[in-house]
């Protein structure tokens, strides 16, 4: 787990209700299939599926041992993968999975044999989107604001404060940010708070402490946001064991994302 994403392995049962988040979500079933339902209420069943950022969806892993990967779309690899997503839910061709499934299965069964989890994650992304990522960059004014947010312990930046850092009017910055990132600034800030809360939940093991860390109003506010963006309660994260790692991806500004001090969650 890192701020902005995670790699999760589990044998999941039950349907996670409709929700939407800013991460690219990759679901790979290591035995059997997974199913994801989009806003059109049509279920798509396959061994591998990818959900586009901010797309409403629910999913059912059908009891299969699966891997779920959240990728920050503002990372270099995330932006590169996004260019291949033509619809909200993309079924991954079986040939793309042939090389990565055995390695992911070994990781799920014996995670201690993978000292460099970040490299494993990057191989998965490159397996889904082969080739060299182009040198795409966000507008420098948007990048400036995102870099400040990533580096700051305070996630209470207002639209006006962000616009000031970008040397733009609030109206112009709001338009530019949504155009570049794909969602309103306020929604992006809520997502950043949630990603920081995910790390806090896994490490602190209390909802109240996790809510305080990224400046949620209280535990109830954090829980509501989890349901809206992840489709489940934050307490679900406390049932497993997590290891915090630095982000495996670079940001579109060319910098490595804000690192999280390595620490075992369990």
Kinemage of the C-alpha trace (Angstrom):
@kinemage 1
@onewidth
@group {chain A} dominant
@subgroup {mainchain}
@vectorlist {calphas} color= white
{ca unk a 1} P 0.000 0.000 0.000
{ca unk a 2} L 1.149 3.534 -0.759
{ca unk a 3} L -0.524 6.916 -0.776
{ca unk a 4} L -2.565 6.970 -3.971
{ca unk a 5} L -2.933 3.235 -4.524
{ca unk a 6} L -2.529 -0.322 -3.369
{ca unk a 7} L -2.059 -3.915 -4.473
{ca unk a 8} L -4.468 -6.285 -2.736
{ca unk a 9} L -4.761 -10.060 -2.955
{ca unk a 10} L -7.793 -11.819 -1.490
{ca unk a 11} L -10.429 -14.448 -2.078
{ca unk a 12} L -13.479 -12.224 -2.205
{ca unk a 13} L -17.156 -13.119 -2.073
{ca unk a 14} L -20.237 -10.967 -2.401
{ca unk a 15} L -21.073 -7.973 -4.543
{ca unk a 16} L -19.514 -4.610 -3.709
{ca unk a 17} L -22.206 -1.968 -4.405
{ca unk a 18} L -21.897 0.844 -6.933
{ca unk a 19} L -19.227 3.454 -6.234
{ca unk a 20} L -16.768 5.669 -8.113
{ca unk a 21} L -13.174 6.670 -7.370
{ca unk a 22} L -10.380 8.491 -9.156
{ca unk a 23} L -7.996 5.537 -9.365
{ca unk a 24} L -7.636 3.203 -12.309
{ca unk a 25} L -8.832 -0.132 -10.917
{ca unk a 26} L -7.335 -3.358 -12.244
{ca unk a 27} L -8.956 -6.656 -11.236
{ca unk a 28} L -7.325 -9.972 -12.156
{ca unk a 29} L -8.769 -13.330 -11.094
{ca unk a 30} L -6.034 -15.881 -10.460
{ca unk a 31} L -8.508 -18.760 -10.547
{ca unk a 32} L -11.932 -18.360 -12.097
{ca unk a 33} L -13.323 -15.006 -13.196
{ca unk a 34} L -14.391 -11.635 -11.816
{ca unk a 35} L -17.376 -9.544 -12.886
{ca unk a 36} L -17.821 -5.770 -12.971
{ca unk a 37} L -21.030 -3.841 -13.618
{ca unk a 38} L -20.899 -0.304 -14.998
{ca unk a 39} L -23.344 2.581 -14.987
{ca unk a 40} L -25.188 0.910 -17.877
{ca unk a 41} L -26.100 -1.911 -15.442
{ca unk a 42} L -24.477 -4.490 -17.719
{ca unk a 43} L -22.178 -7.082 -16.126
{ca unk a 44} L -18.833 -7.841 -17.784
{ca unk a 45} L -17.225 -11.127 -16.726
{ca unk a 46} L -13.615 -12.055 -17.478
{ca unk a 47} L -10.327 -13.043 -15.890
{ca unk a 48} L -8.999 -9.501 -16.163
{ca unk a 49} L -10.834 -6.178 -16.188
{ca unk a 50} L -9.846 -2.511 -15.915
{ca unk a 51} L -12.105 0.308 -14.707
{ca unk a 52} L -11.499 3.824 -15.981
{ca unk a 53} L -10.985 6.641 -13.405
{ca unk a 54} L -14.179 8.169 -11.966
{ca unk a 55} L -16.439 5.542 -13.603
{ca unk a 56} L -19.300 4.226 -11.483
{ca unk a 57} L -19.088 0.459 -11.023
{ca unk a 58} L -19.787 -2.470 -8.741
{ca unk a 59} L -17.932 -5.768 -8.779
{ca unk a 60} L -18.183 -9.423 -7.823
{ca unk a 61} L -15.081 -11.596 -7.605
{ca unk a 62} L -17.233 -14.755 -7.601
{ca unk a 63} L -15.197 -16.298 -4.792
{ca unk a 64} L -12.050 -16.348 -6.924
{ca unk a 65} L -8.580 -15.637 -5.602
{ca unk a 66} L -7.989 -12.239 -7.098
{ca unk a 67} L -5.647 -9.296 -7.343
{ca unk a 68} L -6.854 -5.709 -7.200
{ca unk a 69} L -4.551 -2.846 -8.107
{ca unk a 70} L -5.353 0.856 -7.699
{ca unk a 71} L -3.223 3.098 -9.938
{ca unk a 72} L -3.011 6.879 -9.644
{ca unk a 73} L -4.047 8.311 -13.051
{ca unk a 74} L -1.754 11.307 -12.421
{ca unk a 75} L 1.284 9.011 -12.380
{ca unk a 76} L 3.261 8.489 -15.581
{ca unk a 77} L 2.245 4.825 -15.845
{ca unk a 78} L -1.355 5.613 -14.927
{ca unk a 79} L -1.656 8.262 -17.627
{ca unk a 80} L -0.107 5.858 -20.140
{ca unk a 81} L -2.552 3.086 -19.217
{ca unk a 82} L -5.474 5.529 -19.388
{ca unk a 83} L -4.804 6.189 -23.060
{ca unk a 84} L -5.773 2.582 -23.848
{ca unk a 85} L -9.111 2.724 -21.993
{ca unk a 86} L -11.801 3.495 -24.570
{ca unk a 87} L -14.743 2.753 -22.286
{ca unk a 88} L -15.574 2.652 -18.580
{ca unk a 89} L -14.888 -1.084 -18.285
{ca unk a 90} L -12.251 -2.806 -20.420
{ca unk a 91} L -11.840 -6.569 -20.649
{ca unk a 92} L -8.168 -7.546 -20.731
{ca unk a 93} L -7.178 -9.958 -23.494
{ca unk a 94} L -6.053 -13.333 -22.186
{ca unk a 95} L -2.713 -13.034 -23.965
{ca unk a 96} L -1.933 -9.950 -21.863
{ca unk a 97} L -2.445 -11.995 -18.692
{ca unk a 98} L -0.446 -15.100 -19.594
{ca unk a 99} L 2.873 -13.800 -18.277
{ca unk a 100} L 1.649 -11.947 -15.203
{ca unk a 101} L -0.876 -14.398 -13.698
{ca unk a 102} L 1.707 -17.026 -12.599
{ca unk a 103} L 3.845 -14.321 -10.986
{ca unk a 104} L 0.840 -12.744 -9.265
{ca unk a 105} L -0.307 -16.149 -8.030
{ca unk a 106} L 3.111 -16.778 -6.513
{ca unk a 107} L 2.979 -13.336 -4.896
{ca unk a 108} L -0.486 -14.063 -3.453
{ca unk a 109} L 0.692 -17.361 -1.983
{ca unk a 110} L 4.217 -16.356 -0.897
{ca unk a 111} L 4.502 -12.543 -0.685
{ca unk a 112} L 7.756 -12.755 1.285
{ca unk a 113} L 9.483 -13.983 -1.882
{ca unk a 114} L 8.972 -10.578 -3.511
{ca unk a 115} L 11.355 -8.072 -1.897
{ca unk a 116} L 10.676 -5.570 -4.710
{ca unk a 117} L 6.886 -5.342 -4.873
{ca unk a 118} L 7.129 -2.023 -6.729
{ca unk a 119} L 8.856 -3.742 -9.654
{ca unk a 120} L 6.126 -6.393 -9.744
{ca unk a 121} L 3.467 -3.674 -9.898
{ca unk a 122} L 5.237 -1.861 -12.733
{ca unk a 123} L 5.542 -5.120 -14.689
{ca unk a 124} L 1.783 -5.581 -14.395
{ca unk a 125} L 1.119 -2.114 -15.807
{ca unk a 126} L 3.562 -2.604 -18.653
{ca unk a 127} L 2.010 -5.998 -19.380
{ca unk a 128} L -1.387 -4.363 -19.783
{ca unk a 129} L -0.037 -1.455 -21.844
{ca unk a 130} L 3.165 -2.503 -23.650
{ca unk a 131} L 5.566 0.023 -25.095
{ca unk a 132} L 7.343 3.092 -23.829
{ca unk a 133} L 5.213 5.686 -22.100
{ca unk a 134} L 5.232 9.018 -23.944
{ca unk a 135} L 6.626 12.062 -22.168
{ca unk a 136} L 3.156 13.460 -21.448
{ca unk a 137} L 2.981 16.129 -18.794
{ca unk a 138} L 0.127 17.931 -17.149
{ca unk a 139} L -0.059 21.689 -17.498
{ca unk a 140} L 2.731 23.084 -15.319
{ca unk a 141} L 0.260 25.139 -13.277
{ca unk a 142} L -1.786 22.055 -12.407
{ca unk a 143} L 1.381 20.087 -11.694
{ca unk a 144} L 2.554 22.777 -9.267
{ca unk a 145} L -0.637 22.453 -7.243
{ca unk a 146} L -0.668 18.642 -7.273
{ca unk a 147} L 2.966 18.500 -6.151
{ca unk a 148} L 2.191 20.837 -3.229
{ca unk a 149} L -0.762 18.645 -2.231
{ca unk a 150} L 1.322 15.464 -2.379
{ca unk a 151} L 4.089 16.959 -0.244
{ca unk a 152} L 1.834 18.566 2.359
{ca unk a 153} L 0.546 17.068 5.589
{ca unk a 154} L -2.396 19.486 5.416
{ca unk a 155} L -5.142 18.556 2.947
{ca unk a 156} L -7.379 21.565 3.569
{ca unk a 157} L -6.293 23.549 0.515
{ca unk a 158} L -9.190 25.561 -0.921
{ca unk a 159} L -9.860 26.253 -4.588
{ca unk a 160} L -8.830 29.872 -4.022
{ca unk a 161} L -5.522 28.838 -2.425
{ca unk a 162} L -4.827 26.406 -5.256
{ca unk a 163} L -5.619 29.041 -7.878
{ca unk a 164} L -3.258 31.455 -6.145
{ca unk a 165} L -0.421 28.901 -6.319
{ca unk a 166} L -1.166 28.438 -10.017
{ca unk a 167} L -1.256 32.227 -10.576
{ca unk a 168} L -4.756 31.991 -12.056
{ca unk a 169} L -8.212 33.213 -11.151
{ca unk a 170} L -10.363 30.704 -9.266
{ca unk a 171} L -12.687 30.303 -12.245
{ca unk a 172} L -9.880 29.737 -14.735
{ca unk a 173} L -8.041 27.316 -12.461
{ca unk a 174} L -11.219 25.314 -11.744
{ca unk a 175} L -11.808 24.914 -15.480
{ca unk a 176} L -8.172 24.029 -16.224
{ca unk a 177} L -7.946 21.531 -13.369
{ca unk a 178} L -11.094 19.656 -14.389
{ca unk a 179} L -9.982 19.650 -18.014
{ca unk a 180} L -6.565 18.203 -17.124
{ca unk a 181} L -7.403 15.860 -14.250
{ca unk a 182} L -10.956 14.856 -15.120
{ca unk a 183} L -12.831 15.856 -11.985
{ca unk a 184} L -13.491 19.040 -9.974
{ca unk a 185} L -10.787 20.256 -7.607
{ca unk a 186} L -12.952 19.697 -4.509
{ca unk a 187} L -13.613 16.097 -5.536
{ca unk a 188} L -9.915 15.554 -6.182
{ca unk a 189} L -9.076 16.845 -2.703
{ca unk a 190} L -11.620 14.456 -1.184
{ca unk a 191} L -9.986 11.602 -3.090
{ca unk a 192} L -6.519 12.612 -1.855
{ca unk a 193} L -7.853 12.647 1.708
{ca unk a 194} L -9.291 9.189 1.216
{ca unk a 195} L -6.058 7.728 -0.164
{ca unk a 196} L -4.193 9.101 2.830
{ca unk a 197} L -6.882 7.708 5.122
{ca unk a 198} L -6.472 4.251 3.573
{ca unk a 199} L -2.843 4.194 4.661
{ca unk a 200} L -3.833 5.466 8.107
{ca unk a 201} L -6.579 2.851 8.525
{ca unk a 202} L -4.196 0.034 7.616
{ca unk a 203} L -1.493 1.277 9.986
{ca unk a 204} L -3.376 2.880 12.887
{ca unk a 205} L -6.118 0.235 13.024
{ca unk a 206} L -8.688 2.734 14.294
{ca unk a 207} L -11.209 4.644 12.192
{ca unk a 208} L -11.081 7.717 14.437
{ca unk a 209} L -7.297 8.059 14.129
{ca unk a 210} L -7.484 7.501 10.375
{ca unk a 211} L -10.140 10.198 10.026
{ca unk a 212} L -8.041 12.698 11.970
{ca unk a 213} L -4.865 12.133 9.928
{ca unk a 214} L -6.199 13.474 6.582
{ca unk a 215} L -8.556 16.092 8.081
{ca unk a 216} L -11.925 14.382 7.751
{ca unk a 217} L -14.552 15.961 9.996
{ca unk a 218} L -14.984 12.740 11.975
{ca unk a 219} L -15.133 8.952 11.653
{ca unk a 220} L -18.676 9.113 10.244
{ca unk a 221} L -17.521 11.434 7.448
{ca unk a 222} L -14.671 9.063 6.604
{ca unk a 223} L -17.012 6.066 6.574
{ca unk a 224} L -19.499 7.794 4.253
{ca unk a 225} L -16.692 8.732 1.872
{ca unk a 226} L -15.369 5.171 1.852
{ca unk a 227} L -18.798 3.875 0.859
{ca unk a 228} L -19.131 6.503 -1.879
{ca unk a 229} L -15.679 5.963 -3.372
{ca unk a 230} L -14.731 2.377 -2.483
{ca unk a 231} L -18.107 0.724 -1.925
{ca unk a 232} L -17.292 -0.627 1.524
{ca unk a 233} L -16.602 0.403 5.100
{ca unk a 234} L -13.047 1.411 6.107
{ca unk a 235} L -13.077 -1.330 8.738
{ca unk a 236} L -12.664 -3.870 5.911
{ca unk a 237} L -9.057 -2.712 5.545
{ca unk a 238} L -8.385 -3.630 9.163
{ca unk a 239} L -9.071 -7.316 8.493
{ca unk a 240} L -5.925 -7.853 6.450
{ca unk a 241} L -2.209 -7.247 6.727
{ca unk a 242} L -0.628 -4.421 4.761
{ca unk a 243} L 2.896 -3.245 4.145
{ca unk a 244} L 3.398 0.442 3.329
{ca unk a 245} L 5.849 1.169 0.506
{ca unk a 246} L 6.874 4.273 -1.429
{ca unk a 247} L 4.809 4.795 -4.558
{ca unk a 248} L 6.070 2.571 -7.395
{ca unk a 249} L 5.217 5.281 -9.929
{ca unk a 250} L 6.550 8.681 -10.940
{ca unk a 251} L 4.186 11.632 -11.198
{ca unk a 252} L 3.530 13.427 -14.483
{ca unk a 253} L 5.820 16.194 -13.269
{ca unk a 254} L 8.637 13.665 -13.456
{ca unk a 255} L 9.033 13.356 -9.677
{ca unk a 256} L 8.540 10.276 -7.555
{ca unk a 257} L 5.294 10.479 -5.621
{ca unk a 258} L 5.319 11.371 -1.918
{ca unk a 259} L 6.853 8.380 -0.116
{ca unk a 260} L 5.270 6.679 2.860
{ca unk a 261} L 7.585 5.366 5.542
{ca unk a 262} L 7.735 1.547 5.311
{ca unk a 263} L 5.797 -0.002 8.170
{ca unk a 264} L 3.989 -3.266 8.710
{ca unk a 265} L 0.264 -2.944 9.260
{ca unk a 266} L -0.107 -6.206 11.034
